[in-house]
Amino acid sequence: MALMASGFNGQYFCFKGYLPIDKDQKIKSFKALEREAWDKRATQIVIETPYRNNKFLEDIIAHGNPETQLCIACDITGPQQFIKTKKLSEWKQNIPDLNKRPAVFLFFGRN
């Protein structure tokens, strides 16, 4: 559902699951996914444990390409659900509180 609602490439995507917990390794892994999203036009899908969502989002916004598209699909099928797609630079201006909320993160590069 998150992939369909994101507006990203649904024909070529990769589910990566969890990124490393260590901040340096997490950023390194994210940068590799981000390159793949841009170079191969492949949607990258990751998840995080709900209690680490806010830190994860903070780290990727701080270290990612401001033009990278990020879709956050949170609480899918729940009463507080939202699925929104914005550039990382746009998310930076209004970071949602995802603490202890199940979420899926999708990345895509657009020229």
Buried (B, 14 or more C-beta within 10 A) or exposed (E): EBBEBBBBBEEEBEEBEEBEEEEEEBBEBBBEBBEBBBEEBBBBBBBBEBEBBBBBBEBBBEBBBEEBBBBBBBBBEEEEEBBBBBBBBBBBEEEBEBEEBBBBBBBBBEE
